[in-house]
Amino acid sequence: MKGVKQTIAVFALTTVMGLLLIGCGGNDNAAGPAQASNSSSTDTAANSSANEQAVSSEQAPTRTYTDYKGHQVDIPTAPKAIVFAGETTGDLIELNLPLIGIYGDELKGRVYEEKAANIENVGFPLNLEKVTSLNPDLIIVADTDEKVYEQLSKIAPTIMFDTFGSLDYRMKELGTIFDKKQEVEAWLQAYNKKAEEMWKQLYATVLKPGETASVFTYYPGDRLFVMARAGLPQFLYAEGGFKPTAPIQNILDANEGFREISAEKVSEFAGDRIFVLDPVNDEAKQSTEALLKSPVWKTLPAVKQGHVYRMYIQRSDSDAFTRQWMLEELPKMLSK
């Protein structure tokens, strides 16, 4: 889907959806919401231990870092020119890292659009000549294609990065890579406290205990996706938040960022609250409107109760910068 330039996200969720959106697992190598690479959660003590052992003296010009795919990379101790080719650009923007190149062809409409306005677009798929011309001293890429990795490694030290991992995992890994562990820990503590307070307030005023939520979006070709690991669901299904429906939990258990479904089966995945991600592509927009007018949609309990919320897909990312915005935006959406 990313091939038509209007797609990501998710998913993120190739390298949801976004990239919504963002995706991962066996199905993620097909074009889909997240322009996903085949990623897996790597919040493991073993990986953290390997990275800890890689940290060397602050005076060394380089140090060795082991990425989540096992590449041992000699990276600069203080990178000054970073190309980031993944779905969570807002993580690096939130940490004020020196970005010189990002996926920028779908920047319009994202929460961090203004912040990233002066960062060069390196294209999707990556334009190797463009990346080379920027003269980066570090490249971070979500794509798990080893051929792409080999090409990029000839330009600058390159790290494969799981942009579909949890927020905590991603931020902590960035803290290790850029020697910002204390800053990241402080950020996570502050964010998690705000998120906890938000969910407590919502369940005290708007939501009922145990409510479920689901996220749907269309892509060109009349293809309907239910989102799972990529993009907005990361925020919705976080600790203290909504529960996934049982079929969506199965997708999460399979480590998939999203799954294509037929419109006739939407009722099987629909939760107490439904979030519809409005697409970029005109054809996908038409498919979305057709679904919302269909008999199967109108019979859903969430639709009958007015518990359907629409969001532009470009604003549904799971990165740190967008997540801060969502802490303010979600209560507004649910109170309407």
C-alpha positions as CSV (number, residue, x, y, z in Angstrom):
1,M,0.0,0.0,0.0
2,K,2.8,2.3,0.7
3,G,3.6,1.9,-3.0
4,V,0.7,4.3,-3.8
5,K,2.4,7.0,-1.6
6,Q,-0.7,7.7,0.3
7,T,-0.1,5.0,2.8
8,I,1.8,4.3,5.8
9,A,0.4,4.0,9.2
10,V,-0.1,2.4,10.4
11,F,0.2,0.8,10.0
12,A,2.3,3.0,11.4
13,L,2.1,-0.6,11.4
14,T,8.2,-3.2,3.8
15,T,9.2,-1.0,7.1
16,V,0.4,1.0,10.0
17,M,0.7,2.9,9.4
18,G,2.9,4.7,8.4
19,L,4.5,4.2,7.5
20,L,0.2,3.8,11.0
21,L,0.5,2.7,11.0
22,I,2.3,1.1,11.3
23,G,2.6,-4.1,11.8
24,C,4.6,-7.1,12.3
25,G,4.5,-10.9,12.1
26,G,4.0,-13.1,9.1
27,N,1.3,-10.9,7.4
28,D,3.3,-7.7,7.8
29,N,5.5,-8.4,4.8
30,A,2.5,-7.8,2.6
31,A,1.6,-4.2,1.8
32,G,-0.5,-3.0,4.6
33,P,-1.4,-0.3,7.1
34,A,2.0,0.0,8.7
35,Q,4.3,-0.5,5.8
36,A,5.7,-3.1,8.2
37,S,9.0,-4.9,8.4
38,N,8.7,-8.3,10.0
39,S,9.2,-7.1,13.6
40,S,8.8,-8.9,16.9
41,S,8.6,-7.6,20.5
42,T,12.0,-7.7,22.0
43,D,11.4,-6.3,25.5
44,T,13.6,-9.0,26.9
45,A,16.2,-9.1,29.6
46,A,18.6,-10.9,27.3
47,N,18.6,-8.1,24.7
48,S,19.0,-5.4,27.3
49,S,21.9,-7.3,28.8
50,A,23.6,-7.5,25.5
51,N,23.2,-3.8,24.9
52,E,24.5,-3.0,28.4
53,Q,27.6,-5.0,27.8
54,A,28.1,-3.0,24.6
55,V,28.5,0.4,26.3
56,S,32.1,1.5,26.4
57,S,34.1,4.5,27.7
58,E,32.6,7.9,27.1
59,Q,35.9,9.0,25.7
60,A,35.8,6.4,22.9
61,P,34.8,7.7,19.5
62,T,32.7,4.7,18.9
63,R,31.1,1.9,20.9
64,T,29.4,-1.4,20.0
65,Y,25.7,-1.7,20.0
66,T,23.7,-4.9,19.3
67,D,20.4,-4.3,17.6
68,Y,17.3,-6.5,18.0
69,K,18.2,-8.5,14.9
70,G,21.6,-9.3,16.3
71,H,23.8,-7.0,14.3
72,Q,26.8,-5.7,16.2
73,V,27.4,-2.2,15.1
74,D,30.1,0.3,16.0
75,I,28.2,3.5,16.4
76,P,29.4,7.0,17.2
77,T,29.3,7.9,20.9
78,A,27.6,11.2,20.1
79,P,25.8,11.0,16.7
80,K,25.3,14.4,15.1
81,A,23.6,13.5,11.8
82,I,20.9,10.8,12.0
83,V,18.7,9.3,9.3
84,F,15.7,7.5,10.8
85,A,13.6,5.3,8.4
86,G,10.8,4.0,10.6
87,E,7.3,4.6,11.8
88,T,8.0,6.3,15.1
89,T,9.9,9.5,14.1
90,G,8.2,11.3,16.9
91,D,10.2,9.2,19.4
92,L,13.4,10.9,18.2
93,I,11.8,14.3,17.9
94,E,10.6,14.1,21.5
95,L,14.1,13.4,22.6
96,N,15.5,16.3,20.5
97,L,17.9,14.1,18.6
98,P,19.7,15.5,15.6
99,L,17.6,14.2,12.7
100,I,18.7,15.1,9.2
101,G,16.6,12.5,7.2
102,I,13.2,10.8,7.7
103,Y,10.4,9.2,5.8
104,G,8.8,12.5,4.8
105,D,6.5,11.8,1.9
106,E,3.5,11.4,4.2
107,L,4.4,14.1,6.8
108,K,1.4,16.2,6.1
109,G,-1.2,16.0,8.9
110,R,1.0,14.2,11.4
111,V,1.1,15.7,14.9
112,Y,4.8,16.4,14.6
113,E,4.5,17.9,11.1
114,E,5.7,21.3,12.1
115,K,8.6,20.0,14.2
116,A,9.8,17.9,11.2
117,A,9.3,20.4,8.5
118,N,13.0,21.1,8.0
119,I,14.1,17.5,8.0
120,E,15.0,16.0,4.6
121,N,12.7,13.4,3.1
122,V,14.7,10.2,2.3
123,G,11.8,8.6,0.4
124,F,10.0,5.3,0.6
125,P,11.5,2.9,-0.4
126,L,14.7,4.6,0.8
127,N,16.5,6.6,-1.8
128,L,20.1,5.5,-1.3
129,E,21.5,8.4,-3.2
130,K,19.5,10.8,-1.0
131,V,20.7,9.1,2.1
132,T,24.3,9.2,0.9
133,S,24.1,12.9,0.0
134,L,23.1,13.7,3.6
135,N,26.3,12.2,4.9
136,P,24.8,10.7,8.1
137,D,26.9,9.4,10.8
138,L,24.2,7.0,12.0
139,I,21.2,5.3,10.2
140,I,18.3,3.7,12.1
141,V,16.0,1.6,9.9
142,A,12.8,-0.4,10.6
143,D,13.2,-2.4,7.4
144,T,14.5,-5.9,8.2
145,D,15.6,-6.7,4.7
146,E,19.2,-7.7,4.9
147,K,20.0,-6.5,1.4
148,V,18.7,-3.0,2.3
149,Y,20.7,-3.2,5.6
150,E,23.9,-4.2,3.7
151,Q,23.5,-1.2,1.3
152,L,22.8,1.2,4.1
153,S,25.8,-0.1,6.2
154,K,28.1,1.0,3.3
155,I,26.9,4.6,3.9
156,A,27.1,4.8,7.7
157,P,26.7,2.6,10.8
158,T,23.2,1.2,10.6
159,I,20.9,-0.2,13.3
160,M,17.8,-2.2,12.7
161,F,15.2,-0.9,15.1
162,D,11.8,-2.4,16.2
163,T,9.5,0.5,15.6
164,F,6.6,-1.7,16.5
165,G,7.8,-2.5,20.0
166,S,6.1,-0.9,23.0
167,L,6.7,2.7,23.8
168,D,8.7,1.8,26.9
169,Y,10.9,-0.6,24.9
170,R,11.6,1.9,22.1
171,M,12.4,4.8,24.3
172,K,14.7,2.8,26.5
173,E,16.5,1.5,23.5
174,L,16.9,5.0,22.2
175,G,18.2,5.9,25.6
176,T,20.9,3.2,25.3
177,I,21.8,4.2,21.7
178,F,22.1,7.9,22.5
179,D,23.3,7.8,26.1
180,K,20.1,9.4,27.4
181,K,19.0,6.7,29.9
182,Q,18.3,9.1,32.7
183,E,16.4,11.5,30.4
184,V,14.3,8.7,29.0
185,E,13.5,7.3,32.4
186,A,12.3,10.7,33.6
187,W,10.2,11.1,30.4
188,L,8.6,7.6,30.8
189,Q,7.8,8.2,34.5
190,A,6.2,11.5,33.7
191,Y,4.3,10.1,30.7
192,N,3.1,7.0,32.5
193,K,1.9,9.1,35.4
194,K,-0.2,11.3,33.1
195,A,-1.5,8.3,31.2
196,E,-2.6,6.6,34.5
197,E,-4.3,9.7,35.6
198,M,-6.1,10.1,32.3
199,W,-7.4,6.5,32.3
200,K,-8.6,6.7,35.9
201,Q,-10.5,9.9,35.1
202,L,-12.1,8.4,32.0
203,Y,-13.2,5.3,33.9
204,A,-14.6,7.5,36.7
205,T,-16.6,9.7,34.3
206,V,-17.1,8.2,30.8
207,L,-16.1,4.6,30.5
208,K,-17.3,1.4,32.2
209,P,-14.9,-1.2,33.6
210,G,-13.8,-3.7,31.1
211,E,-14.9,-1.8,28.0
212,T,-13.3,-3.0,24.7
213,A,-12.2,-1.0,21.7
214,S,-11.3,-1.8,18.1
215,V,-9.6,0.2,15.4
216,F,-10.5,-0.2,11.7
217,T,-9.1,1.4,8.5
218,Y,-9.4,0.9,4.8
219,Y,-6.6,0.9,2.1
220,P,-6.8,1.0,-1.7
221,G,-8.3,-2.0,-3.3
222,D,-11.3,-2.1,-0.9
223,R,-9.2,-3.7,1.7
224,L,-10.4,-3.4,5.3
225,F,-7.9,-3.9,8.2
226,V,-8.4,-4.3,11.9
227,M,-5.4,-2.8,13.7
228,A,-3.6,-4.6,16.6
229,R,0.0,-4.0,17.4
230,A,0.6,-1.0,15.2
231,G,-0.4,2.6,15.7
232,L,-3.3,3.8,17.8
233,P,-4.0,0.4,19.5
234,Q,-0.7,0.7,21.3
235,F,-2.1,3.7,23.1
236,L,-5.7,2.3,23.5
237,Y,-4.6,-1.1,24.9
238,A,-1.9,0.3,27.2
239,E,-2.1,-0.5,30.9
240,G,-5.2,0.9,32.5
241,G,-6.8,1.4,29.1
242,F,-9.3,-0.4,26.9
243,K,-9.3,-4.2,26.4
244,P,-9.1,-5.7,23.0
245,T,-11.9,-7.9,21.8
246,A,-11.1,-11.6,21.9
247,P,-10.4,-11.9,18.1
248,I,-8.1,-8.8,18.3
249,Q,-6.3,-10.4,21.3
250,N,-5.6,-13.4,19.1
251,I,-4.0,-11.1,16.5
252,L,-1.9,-9.5,19.3
253,D,-0.9,-12.9,20.5
254,A,0.3,-13.7,17.0
255,N,2.5,-10.6,17.1
256,E,0.7,-9.1,14.1
257,G,0.4,-5.3,13.7
258,F,-2.9,-5.7,11.7
259,R,-5.0,-8.2,9.9
260,E,-7.1,-7.9,6.8
261,I,-10.7,-8.8,7.2
262,S,-13.9,-8.8,5.1
263,A,-16.5,-6.1,5.8
264,E,-19.0,-8.9,6.6
265,K,-16.9,-10.0,9.6
266,V,-16.5,-6.5,11.1
267,S,-19.0,-7.4,13.9
268,E,-16.7,-10.2,15.1
269,F,-14.0,-7.7,15.8
270,A,-16.0,-4.7,16.9
271,G,-15.6,-3.5,20.5
272,D,-17.7,-1.4,22.8
273,R,-15.9,1.6,21.3
274,I,-14.9,1.8,17.7
275,F,-12.2,4.0,16.2
276,V,-12.2,4.6,12.4
277,L,-9.0,5.8,10.9
278,D,-9.8,8.1,7.9
279,P,-7.4,7.2,5.1
280,V,-5.4,9.4,2.8
281,N,-6.3,7.7,-0.5
282,D,-9.5,8.7,-2.2
283,E,-10.4,5.2,-3.2
284,A,-10.0,4.1,0.5
285,K,-12.1,7.0,1.6
286,Q,-14.9,5.8,-0.7
287,S,-14.6,2.3,0.8
288,T,-14.8,3.8,4.3
289,E,-18.0,5.7,3.6
290,A,-19.6,2.7,2.0
291,L,-18.9,0.6,5.1
292,L,-20.3,3.3,7.4
293,K,-23.5,3.3,5.4
294,S,-23.8,-0.5,5.2
295,P,-26.4,-2.5,7.1
296,V,-23.8,-4.6,8.9
297,W,-22.2,-1.4,10.3
298,K,-25.5,0.1,11.4
299,T,-26.4,-2.9,13.4
300,L,-23.2,-2.7,15.6
301,P,-23.9,-1.9,19.3
302,A,-21.2,0.7,19.4
303,V,-22.7,2.4,16.3
304,K,-26.2,2.4,17.8
305,Q,-24.9,3.9,21.1
306,G,-22.9,6.6,19.3
307,H,-19.6,5.2,20.4
308,V,-17.8,5.6,17.1
309,Y,-14.8,8.0,16.7
310,R,-13.1,9.1,13.6
311,M,-9.5,10.1,13.3
312,Y,-7.2,11.0,10.4
313,I,-4.9,8.1,10.0
314,Q,-1.8,10.4,9.9
315,R,-2.6,11.4,13.5
316,S,-2.9,7.9,14.8
317,D,0.8,7.1,15.2
318,S,2.2,5.4,18.3
319,D,5.3,7.5,18.7
320,A,6.2,9.5,21.9
321,F,5.3,12.9,20.5
322,T,1.9,11.8,19.3
323,R,1.2,9.9,22.5
324,Q,1.6,13.1,24.5
325,W,-1.0,14.7,22.2
326,M,-3.3,11.7,22.6
327,L,-3.4,12.2,26.4
328,E,-5.2,15.4,25.7
329,E,-7.1,14.4,22.6
330,L,-8.7,11.1,23.7
331,P,-10.7,12.6,26.6
332,K,-12.0,15.2,24.2
333,M,-13.1,12.5,21.7
334,L,-14.8,10.3,24.2
335,S,-16.7,13.3,25.8
336,K,-18.4,14.2,22.5
